[in-house]
Amino acid sequence: MYNDDMIASQREWAEEGLMATRALLPLMTPVGTHAWEPEERQTVGFLLSATARASESALLLCAYGQLWDADILTRSVLEGSLKFSYMLQDPATFPARHSEYAHDLFSIALMKDHRKCLDLLAVIEEPEHPQWRPMRDRLLADDELAELSATYDRVHRRELENRWGFTGLVGELSRSGDPLFRDLGAMAQNYSMASHIHHMDMVGASIPLDRDRRSPERREAIHLAHEGRLVSDILAFLYLRLGVGYRFVGADTAPLAEAQSTIRALNDKFAIAHSTWMDVEYPPADESD
């Protein structure tokens, strides 16, 4: 569907984004080498590794033109970046928020997985067969389940999950007045669109095909603008994690100028693609409509 020039461009942009993220990741060293408690180091390391891994996967999908699937992974990167930012927003609140993320939400997830495994085992003919051992091993012991159920009643679970969900995180960080989180609300539209794709509702199922049915000029212009936005978002989320992490550990922020310069250079290229798409999709003649 796309010509050779388009295929080459999409791969080039994705590779530039991938090389940029890999070049900037070492800047996270002051955060990784901070004097964390062992469990804190593990939690922060897990979250930073997961966001970096999902970022690379999204960029690899971009290289092959699978932008809608890359949107889903970029949504995950955003969520991980928001949770990292919320947890490390303030040293005073860090211990409580770390405990909520690493212990409370983890325990709630185990309870949910327990129930889903029970549902699976309830519908198969031989639940005791060795092939279902992995599912049985996910089941909680009766006393453990009872303890968790008593600790995390429905109201408590809902409050925690709402606070750590996308809307709760964006609301809390945006209302803080912190300059680092000033523009987070602008991500809601992209997050919502990725959610449509992820959940495969009518909007998510129809939008990709709508693009495929456009004229080649319109389709190619929006394709490049879309990829540019994805790469730009991934780099922006990385910079957000760097900014939050450096501030939390008290590191010298001078090295972040390198990150800003790298990201700005790529964003200038993507801005041209966006401008081209706007001219194609909304030509000047339409301004009087």
Secondary structure, DSSP 8 states (H G I E B T S, - for coil): ---HHHHHHHHHHHHHHHHHHHHHGGGGHHHHTS---HHHHHHHHHHHHHHHHHHHHHHHHHHTT-HHHHHHHHHHHHHHHHHHHHHTS-TTTHHHHHHIIIIIHHHHHHHHHHHHHHHHHHHSS-TTSGGGHHHHTTS--HHHHHHHHHHS-HHHHHHHHHHTSHHHHHHHHHHTT-GGGTTGGGGHHHHHHHHHHHHT-HHHHHHHHHHHTS-HHHHHHHHHHHHHHHHHHHHHHHHHHHHHHHHHHT---TTHHHHHHHHHHHHHHHHHHHHHHHHHHS-GGGGG-
